[in-house]
Amino acid sequence: MSADITMTDAITALVAQKRALGYKYAAEERVLARFAAFCRSEFPGLAAPTEASVEAWLAAARRRAVTPATLQGLAAPVRELARWLHRQGVPAYVLPKGALPRPGRYVPHIYTDQELAALFTQTDRCNSCSQVPFRHLVMPVLFRTIYACGLRASEARLLRVDDVDITTGVLQIRDAKGGKDRQVPVSAPLRVRLADYHAHVAGRSGADWFFPGTAGKPLTLGNIDKNFRRFLWQARISHGGRGHGPRVHDLRHTFAVNNLRSWFAHGQDVGALLPVLQTYLGHSSIADTAYYLRLTAESYPDVTARVQQATGDVVPPLTTGPCHGY
């Protein structure tokens, strides 16, 4: 490839290659677009990442006081762009591994039964809002669905009306992490709640999103998190501040832990049931799911002996976290 390739061309080709391999590469594409705009402003005519441009990019992020995890997220796509250019024979600066501080490992917050009850009570008290007309109907069902089905927040907010089969009580999760689809059966009580919600909202929102936001669009993750933080405060569940929990995503962790806790309590073969939980959560690896065994033992010490008996030393320690992001 010619050395006169533009940075925009390189980004377009890299993104196309990643998507051809099955990666969504959406967040990374946005970072690269921002990096390209930054370079056009600060380093006009630059066709490839240089040490000066990459360091300036990271320095600008540090001035915004971003977290180490965010800094890593801003650096990784730029590093990948430089590697791609190298493979095309174009000189580019590759930020060395270990050049940035490693983000601290987040330990999930496992909600107690009392905390869950308090949280859902506050969602039930949510008021209507002119900007989000159906907020008082959406929030109680949205957060219960995330917890009761172990969904990622993005999976819940992107459900379309046709993805929710009220009759059979099955959710169709489309294009989830790793580009995978899966079907998620819901409990009988949740199916009834979903059906009642559907009767009140479907056809009235002017959109085909099951949890509508504004202007015919789905709820944003920012809107979900903003409401969640308010519910936490109202439920008197303390929050550790930026970069700390509890988080919406911890509802998914709690779902997994509570299922394992119930299986242990009922004397079921947890090892045999792990693949069921893996499929339900949409994990690509059984190791991701086995992580929750250790988390269950940490959260509920009374089952520690049974976890060890079921798993021996094959379960990764709590500090490693799931391999592919829960």
Backbone torsions as a table, in degrees:
resi	resn	phi	psi	omega
1	MET	NA	143.0	-177.6
2	SER	-66.7	146.2	179.8
3	ALA	-72.5	-9.2	-179.2
4	ASP	-90.9	16.2	175.4
5	ILE	-61.3	138.7	178.7
6	THR	-82.1	160.6	178.9
7	MET	-64.2	-36.8	178.0
8	THR	-62.1	-42.4	177.4
9	ASP	-61.3	-43.4	-178.3
10	ALA	-63.8	-42.9	179.3
11	ILE	-63.1	-44.5	179.3
12	THR	-59.5	-43.2	-178.6
13	ALA	-69.2	-40.4	179.0
14	LEU	-63.2	-46.7	-179.4
15	VAL	-61.7	-42.4	179.2
16	ALA	-61.9	-41.2	179.4
17	GLN	-64.3	-44.9	180.0
18	LYS	-61.2	-42.7	-178.5
19	ARG	-70.9	-30.8	175.6
20	ALA	-65.7	-24.9	178.4
21	LEU	-88.7	-0.5	176.5
22	GLY	102.0	0.9	178.2
23	TYR	-84.5	144.6	175.0
24	LYS	-70.6	-47.2	176.3
25	TYR	52.3	39.0	-179.0
26	ALA	-84.7	-50.8	179.3
27	ALA	-63.0	-39.5	179.4
28	GLU	-64.5	-39.1	178.0
29	GLU	-62.1	-39.0	178.8
30	ARG	-65.8	-39.9	177.8
31	VAL	-63.0	-44.0	-179.0
32	LEU	-66.0	-35.6	176.7
33	ALA	-64.4	-39.9	177.4
34	ARG	-67.0	-39.9	178.1
35	PHE	-63.4	-42.1	179.0
36	ALA	-62.9	-41.7	178.2
37	ALA	-65.1	-39.4	177.5
38	PHE	-61.1	-43.4	-179.5
39	CYS	-67.8	-38.2	177.7
40	ARG	-61.1	-34.6	-179.2
41	SER	-79.1	-44.3	-172.3
42	GLU	-98.3	-24.6	-177.9
43	PHE	-136.9	68.2	-175.3
44	PRO	-55.6	137.5	176.8
45	GLY	84.9	-1.4	-177.9
46	LEU	-70.3	130.2	-177.5
47	ALA	-103.5	-14.5	-177.8
48	ALA	-150.4	154.3	178.2
49	PRO	-59.3	133.2	173.4
50	THR	-115.1	166.4	178.6
51	GLU	-59.5	-41.3	-178.9
52	ALA	-64.7	-43.0	-177.6
53	SER	-69.5	-39.6	-179.7
54	VAL	-67.6	-43.5	179.7
55	GLU	-65.4	-36.9	177.5
56	ALA	-66.9	-38.9	177.1
57	TRP	-60.2	-45.2	-179.6
58	LEU	-72.3	-35.8	178.4
59	ALA	-64.0	-38.5	177.9
60	ALA	-63.7	-38.1	178.1
61	ALA	-67.5	-40.7	179.3
62	ARG	-63.1	-35.0	178.6
63	ARG	-65.6	-23.7	176.4
64	ARG	-85.0	0.6	178.2
65	ALA	59.0	43.2	177.8
66	VAL	-71.2	160.0	178.8
67	THR	-74.1	159.3	175.5
68	PRO	-55.5	-36.2	179.4
69	ALA	-65.4	-41.8	178.4
70	THR	-65.5	-39.9	179.0
71	LEU	-61.3	-42.0	175.9
72	GLN	-61.4	-40.2	-179.8
73	GLY	-67.1	-26.6	177.1
74	LEU	-82.2	-26.1	-177.1
75	ALA	-87.6	-36.9	-171.8
76	ALA	-60.2	-47.2	179.8
77	PRO	-64.7	-34.5	178.7
78	VAL	-67.7	-38.8	175.5
79	ARG	-62.5	-42.1	-179.8
80	GLU	-66.1	-36.6	176.7
81	LEU	-61.7	-44.1	179.4
82	ALA	-63.4	-40.2	177.8
83	ARG	-64.1	-40.4	178.9
84	TRP	-62.3	-42.5	179.5
85	LEU	-64.1	-39.4	177.2
86	HIS	-58.0	-41.1	-179.3
87	ARG	-66.5	-21.4	177.9
88	GLN	-92.4	3.2	179.7
89	GLY	84.5	16.2	-179.2
90	VAL	-103.5	123.2	178.8
91	PRO	-62.4	134.5	178.7
92	ALA	-155.9	151.1	-179.0
93	TYR	-85.4	123.4	177.2
94	VAL	-102.4	114.7	179.3
95	LEU	-60.0	125.1	-176.6
96	PRO	-64.2	147.2	172.3
97	LYS	-63.2	141.0	180.0
98	GLY	85.4	1.6	-179.9
99	ALA	-73.5	-20.6	-177.9
100	LEU	-114.8	152.0	177.3
101	PRO	-65.2	139.3	178.3
102	ARG	-75.1	133.7	177.7
103	PRO	-66.9	145.1	177.3
104	GLY	-65.4	144.1	-179.4
105	ARG	-72.8	125.0	178.6
106	TYR	-80.5	128.1	175.9
107	VAL	-96.7	118.0	-175.1
108	PRO	-57.9	147.3	173.6
109	HIS	-89.8	119.9	177.2
110	ILE	-96.3	112.4	-176.9
111	TYR	-67.3	137.6	172.8
112	THR	-74.9	165.9	177.3
113	ASP	-60.4	-36.9	179.7
114	GLN	-67.6	-39.1	178.5
115	GLU	-66.1	-41.0	177.6
116	LEU	-61.2	-45.0	-179.7
117	ALA	-61.4	-43.2	-179.3
118	ALA	-66.1	-40.9	-180.0
119	LEU	-63.2	-48.1	-178.2
120	PHE	-68.4	-30.4	175.0
121	THR	-61.0	-40.0	179.7
122	GLN	-71.7	-33.9	175.9
123	THR	-64.3	-34.0	179.0
124	ASP	-67.4	-22.1	-179.3
125	ARG	-93.7	5.9	-178.3
126	CYS	-62.4	135.9	180.0
127	ASN	-91.0	158.9	175.1
128	SER	-69.2	161.6	-176.0
129	CYS	-144.3	135.1	-177.6
130	SER	-64.0	-32.6	-179.7
131	GLN	-75.2	-33.7	176.8
132	VAL	-126.9	85.0	-168.9
133	PRO	-56.0	-30.3	-175.5
134	PHE	-103.4	18.6	-175.4
135	ARG	-56.7	-42.1	-176.8
136	HIS	-67.2	-21.1	176.4
137	LEU	-92.8	-35.4	-175.5
138	VAL	-70.5	-49.5	-169.0
139	MET	-60.1	-45.4	-179.9
140	PRO	-60.5	-36.3	-177.1
141	VAL	-82.6	-38.1	-179.8
142	LEU	-57.6	-52.8	-175.3
143	PHE	-70.8	-32.6	175.3
144	ARG	-67.0	-37.0	179.7
145	THR	-68.1	-41.9	177.7
146	ILE	-58.3	-47.1	-178.6
147	TYR	-71.7	-51.8	-171.3
148	ALA	-68.7	-19.1	179.3
149	CYS	-112.8	-0.3	179.5
150	GLY	62.8	36.8	-175.9
151	LEU	-85.7	153.9	163.6
152	ARG	-73.2	149.1	-179.3
153	ALA	-58.7	-37.4	-179.8
154	SER	-65.8	-34.2	178.5
155	GLU	-67.7	-39.9	-179.0
156	ALA	-69.2	-45.6	-174.3
157	ARG	-68.9	-24.4	-178.2
158	LEU	-95.6	10.0	173.2
159	LEU	-66.4	132.5	173.5
160	ARG	-97.1	162.3	-178.1
161	VAL	-55.4	-41.7	-178.3
162	ASP	-71.5	-12.0	178.8
163	ASP	-82.8	-9.3	-176.5
164	VAL	-111.9	105.3	179.5
165	ASP	-88.0	100.4	-176.6
166	ILE	-66.2	-33.2	-176.0
167	THR	-69.1	-48.8	-177.1
168	THR	-91.5	-15.8	-178.2
169	GLY	71.5	46.9	-179.5
170	VAL	-129.0	132.8	175.2
171	LEU	-98.6	137.1	175.1
172	GLN	-100.8	109.6	179.3
173	ILE	-94.3	119.6	-174.1
174	ARG	-109.7	139.8	172.4
175	ASP	49.1	50.6	-179.9
176	ALA	-78.6	-165.7	-178.1
177	LYS	-56.4	133.3	-176.2
178	GLY	81.3	7.4	179.0
179	GLY	72.7	19.4	-175.0
180	LYS	-96.7	146.5	170.6
181	ASP	-101.4	154.2	172.9
182	ARG	-157.5	159.8	176.1
183	GLN	-108.9	135.5	-176.5
184	VAL	-122.8	109.7	174.8
185	PRO	-70.6	145.6	179.2
186	VAL	-110.9	161.8	178.2
187	SER	-71.7	162.1	-179.6
188	ALA	-60.3	-45.8	178.6
189	PRO	-61.4	-39.5	179.4
190	LEU	-68.9	-36.4	178.2
191	ARG	-60.4	-41.4	178.1
192	VAL	-63.1	-43.1	-179.9
193	ARG	-65.5	-41.3	178.4
194	LEU	-63.3	-40.0	-179.8
195	ALA	-65.5	-42.5	178.4
196	ASP	-64.7	-43.0	177.8
197	TYR	-61.8	-45.5	-179.7
198	HIS	-58.7	-40.1	-179.2
199	ALA	-65.2	-30.1	-177.8
200	HIS	-88.8	-26.0	-172.4
201	VAL	-110.7	-40.9	-175.1
202	ALA	-57.1	131.7	178.4
203	GLY	86.3	-12.9	-179.2
204	ARG	-101.5	-16.9	-174.6
205	SER	-87.1	-14.6	-178.4
206	GLY	76.2	14.0	179.4
207	ALA	-141.7	163.3	179.6
208	ASP	-99.5	14.7	175.0
209	TRP	-82.6	135.5	-178.8
210	PHE	-67.0	-34.7	175.4
211	PHE	-115.7	84.0	-172.2
212	PRO	-71.8	147.0	173.3
213	GLY	-102.7	-120.1	179.0
214	THR	-120.1	156.4	174.9
215	ALA	54.3	38.0	176.9
216	GLY	73.9	12.8	-178.3
217	LYS	-106.7	161.3	175.9
218	PRO	-73.7	165.8	173.1
219	LEU	-56.7	143.5	174.4
220	THR	-87.2	157.4	176.5
221	LEU	-63.0	-34.6	178.0
222	GLY	-63.3	-39.7	178.9
223	ASN	-67.2	-41.0	178.4
224	ILE	-61.9	-46.1	-177.9
225	ASP	-66.5	-38.3	179.5
226	LYS	-62.1	-45.7	178.3
227	ASN	-66.2	-39.7	-179.6
228	PHE	-60.7	-43.8	-179.8
229	ARG	-62.9	-35.7	177.8
230	ARG	-66.8	-43.0	179.2
231	PHE	-63.3	-39.7	177.2
232	LEU	-58.1	-47.7	-178.4
233	TRP	-62.1	-43.0	-179.7
234	GLN	-66.9	-30.7	179.1
235	ALA	-84.9	0.8	-179.8
236	ARG	61.1	38.6	173.6
237	ILE	-102.3	114.1	-173.0
238	SER	-68.9	147.9	179.4
239	HIS	-117.4	140.2	-175.4
240	GLY	-83.2	1.8	-179.7
241	GLY	94.2	-175.4	-175.3
242	ARG	-57.5	130.9	179.9
243	GLY	83.3	0.6	-179.9
244	HIS	-124.2	168.3	-178.3
245	GLY	-100.4	-171.7	1.0
246	PRO	-70.0	155.4	178.2
247	ARG	-121.8	164.5	173.4
248	VAL	-57.7	-41.6	-175.5
249	HIS	-62.8	-21.9	178.5
250	ASP	-68.4	-17.5	172.9
251	LEU	-64.0	-37.4	177.2
252	ARG	-65.9	-43.9	177.0
253	HIS	-60.5	-42.7	-178.4
254	THR	-65.4	-37.8	175.8
255	PHE	-56.0	-47.9	-177.9
256	ALA	-64.7	-45.6	-179.0
257	VAL	-63.3	-42.9	-177.9
258	ASN	-67.5	-32.9	174.8
259	ASN	-66.0	-44.3	178.7
260	LEU	-63.8	-42.0	179.0
261	ARG	-59.3	-42.6	179.4
262	SER	-65.7	-40.8	179.7
263	TRP	-63.5	-42.7	177.6
264	PHE	-62.5	-43.0	-177.5
265	ALA	-62.3	-31.5	-178.1
266	HIS	-96.5	8.7	174.9
267	GLY	69.4	26.4	-177.9
268	GLN	-84.4	162.1	-178.7
269	ASP	-78.8	93.5	-174.6
270	VAL	-65.0	-38.4	178.8
271	GLY	-58.3	-40.2	179.6
272	ALA	-72.2	-27.3	-177.2
273	LEU	-88.2	-13.2	-180.0
274	LEU	-55.8	-43.2	178.1
275	PRO	-61.8	-28.1	176.2
276	VAL	-66.2	-46.7	178.3
277	LEU	-64.1	-38.4	177.5
278	GLN	-58.1	-46.8	-179.9
279	THR	-65.7	-41.7	-178.0
280	TYR	-63.0	-40.6	-178.4
281	LEU	-81.2	-15.3	-178.8
282	GLY	79.2	28.0	177.9
283	HIS	-76.0	144.6	177.4
284	SER	-86.5	-16.7	-176.9
285	SER	-134.9	142.5	177.4
286	ILE	-66.4	-24.6	178.2
287	ALA	-63.8	-35.1	177.8
288	ASP	-61.3	-39.7	-178.2
289	THR	-76.8	-38.0	179.9
290	ALA	-62.7	-24.3	176.3
291	TYR	-53.8	-34.8	-176.9
292	TYR	-69.4	-19.4	174.9
293	LEU	-64.5	-45.5	177.8
294	ARG	-65.5	-38.9	179.7
295	LEU	-65.4	-36.3	177.1
296	THR	-63.4	-43.7	179.8
297	ALA	-65.1	-37.1	178.7
298	GLU	-67.1	-38.6	-176.1
299	SER	-80.9	-30.5	-178.0
300	TYR	-131.2	83.8	-174.4
301	PRO	-56.0	-22.0	-177.6
302	ASP	-67.1	-17.1	179.5
303	VAL	-102.8	4.7	-175.7
304	THR	-55.8	-47.5	-178.4
305	ALA	-60.5	-38.4	-179.3
306	ARG	-71.7	-33.5	175.5
307	VAL	-63.7	-46.1	-179.4
308	GLN	-63.5	-37.9	179.0
309	GLN	-66.0	-36.3	-176.9
310	ALA	-78.8	-28.2	-170.0
311	THR	-121.8	-19.8	-175.2
312	GLY	63.7	-131.2	-178.5
313	ASP	-106.5	18.6	-174.4
314	VAL	-87.2	-14.6	-177.7
315	VAL	-83.3	131.0	179.7
316	PRO	-64.8	149.6	179.4
317	PRO	-65.9	160.3	-174.7
318	LEU	-56.2	-37.0	-173.8
319	THR	-70.2	-13.4	-178.3
320	THR	-80.7	-34.0	-179.5
321	GLY	75.5	169.0	177.5
322	PRO	-62.6	148.6	-175.1
323	CYS	-71.1	-35.1	-172.5
324	HIS	-122.7	26.3	171.0
325	GLY	82.2	49.4	168.0
326	TYR	54.6	NA	NA
